[in-house]
Every structure is written in structure tokens, then in C-alpha cells.
Amino acid sequence: MIDVTHQINAVTRTVGTRTLEAGEARVVAISQTYNADLDDLWDACTNAERIPRWFLPVTGDLRLGGHYQLQGNAGGTVERCDPPHGFAATWEFAGEVSWIEVRLTEVSDGRTRFELEHIAHVDDERWAEFGPGAVGIGWDGAVMGLALHLASGEQVDAAEFEAWSATDEGRRFFTSTSDAWCAASTAAGTDAAAARAAADRATAFYTGVPDQA
């Protein structure tokens, strides 16, 4: 389905914090550069007919101030929109509110960098349990889906992706992604042993393979 090693290495992952009105928030950031021009990548990220080809079906109003809903996942309100360079929106799921910010930057002729920050108030106990992989691994799956869509122009088959996720190669992708988020967490100052333990639990959640620790 995809070269797992190439995809893992094509992505940059960072972990940090940001001070909001309600206090300090965790920031999980992911980026990848695609062989797509700025306008095409913007369309892939904001066109309601195209988003389901690599992410999830979406309904609602994707304009500034509009409310969106991703099927079976988060919904929210578009708070900022600067076409074709980026947007920001709330990310509302399971009674909790966090935020996403997307930036698109043309880096060379025909190539554009996609950057996403997920900003959330996460208490220390929950962060210690799963670390940045709790959301980071999911976003890795999204940027991989976007890579597949942009490379082929076709829709990523959800059933095929789900079946692939249960294969050895799929589990290797999630495990490698979790390891990369562990490294990003450690680089941000998390104790190495604590980051490793959280990553192992996140890996077990995404792969369905029990944590052996």
C-alpha cells in the first residue's frame, strides 16, 4: 500500500506547549511536504467533496464562522481562514474542545509543506498515560492518507486501509509512528522512561497488541 519507512521519515513531528487564556496547553505538531502545488493542496484540505478521499466524510459549512462535522469523529467551528495559506478551527469531540491550526507553505515549484498543530488542554495524568501519540498517531494516518491521495489523485479506500492496518506492515507503521512520537516527546523534555512507557501504551491501543510492559 505504501512504503512505511519512507512515509515515517517524510514526516516531521514536534511536541511543545502554548499559553492560552485558560492556561497552558499541549501542542502536537506534524508536517509533511508533498509534490503538489499550493492551490491543489489547499483544495484537498478544504473541499468538502475531496476531504473524504483521504480523511473522513465531512458535512456542514466550511467557510469562516461555519460549523463542520467529520463522520464518526470531531466537529467544530472554523475560526480563521486565509486561503490558500491556512485555517484554524475548534476540534470538539467527546465533550471536550481543542483546536487545530493548518498552514500550507510553498517550498519550491510544485511542492508544498502541510503543517498541522493540535492544541489541547491535557491534564498531567492523561498525558503521562499515552503522551503525544494519543492524537499524533492518528494524524500520522491522516497525512499518509493525504500522501496517497495526492500521489494517485484517487480516493483512498477506507475498507482497504482498515484491512491493511491489521497486517504486519500496518502494525509496523503504527509502531514506528509511535516510536517517532516518543522521540519527539523526549526531545521536548519528557523523561525518556516515561515517554517510552506512554508510547508503548499508545502503540498497544492503535495496534490491538497488548502492552507487554
Secondary structure, DSSP 8 states (H G I E B T S, - for coil): ---HHHHHHHEEEEEEEEEETTEEEEEEEEEEEESS-HHHHHHHHH-TTTGGGTS--EEE--STT-EEEETTS-EEEEEEEETTTEEEEEEEETTEEEEEEEEEEEEETTEEEEEEEEEE---HHHHHHHTTHHHHHHHHHHHHHHHHHHHHSS---HHHHHHHHTSHHHHHHHHHHHHHHHHHHHHTT--HHHHHHHHHHHHHHHH------
